[in-house]
Amino acid sequence: MSVEDELRQVEEDLTRLRAQTKDLRDQIGDMGATDQVEIGAMISMADEQEELIADLERRRDDLLRRRDGG
């Protein structure tokens, strides 16, 4: 897989994860005072997705440096 292909895949993954995380956080906000265990699980899931996003952003930055010769 070329660096360009990897970059394209990482960007697609970032777009998908950001949308999923936003939707998850929106759902949490819309739930109000309901099941606290469920809300806690959803917050945890959103936090894990944000960690994945940070990892993918680091990967993207590394690929950009490789592509640009740096």
C-alpha positions in Angstrom: 0.0 0.0 0.0 1.4 3.4 -1.0 1.7 6.3 1.4 -1.0 8.1 -0.5 -3.3 5.1 -0.1 -2.6 4.9 3.6 -3.3 8.6 4.0 -6.6 8.3 2.1 -7.6 5.4 4.4 -6.6 7.2 7.6 -8.6 10.3 6.4 -11.6 8.1 5.8 -11.3 6.5 9.2 -10.9 9.9 10.9 -14.0 11.2 9.1 -16.1 8.1 10.1 -14.9 8.1 13.7 -15.4 11.8 14.2 -19.0 11.5 12.9 -19.7 8.4 15.2 -18.2 10.2 18.2 -20.3 13.3 17.6 -23.4 11.2 17.2 -22.7 9.3 20.4 -22.1 12.6 22.3 -25.3 14.0 20.9 -27.2 11.0 22.0 -25.8 11.3 25.5 -26.9 15.0 25.6 -30.4 14.1 24.4 -30.8 11.3 27.0 -31.3 13.5 30.0 -31.6 11.9 33.4 -32.0 8.3 32.4 -30.0 5.2 33.1 -26.7 6.4 34.6 -25.0 3.1 33.9 -25.9 3.3 30.2 -24.8 7.0 30.0 -21.5 6.1 31.7 -20.9 3.3 29.1 -21.6 5.6 26.3 -19.3 8.3 27.6 -16.6 5.7 28.0 -17.2 4.5 24.4 -16.9 8.1 23.1 -13.7 8.6 25.1 -12.2 5.5 23.6 -13.2 6.7 20.1 -11.5 10.0 20.8 -8.3 8.1 21.7 -8.5 6.3 18.4 -8.9 9.6 16.6 -5.8 10.9 18.3 -3.9 7.8 17.3 -5.1 8.1 13.7 -4.1 11.8 13.7 -0.6 10.9 14.8 -0.5 8.2 12.1 -1.6 10.8 9.5 1.1 13.2 10.6 3.7 10.5 10.3 2.5 9.6 6.8 2.5 13.3 5.7 6.1 13.6 6.9 7.1 10.4 5.0 5.3 11.6 1.9 6.9 15.1 2.1 10.4 13.6 2.7 10.7 14.8 6.2 
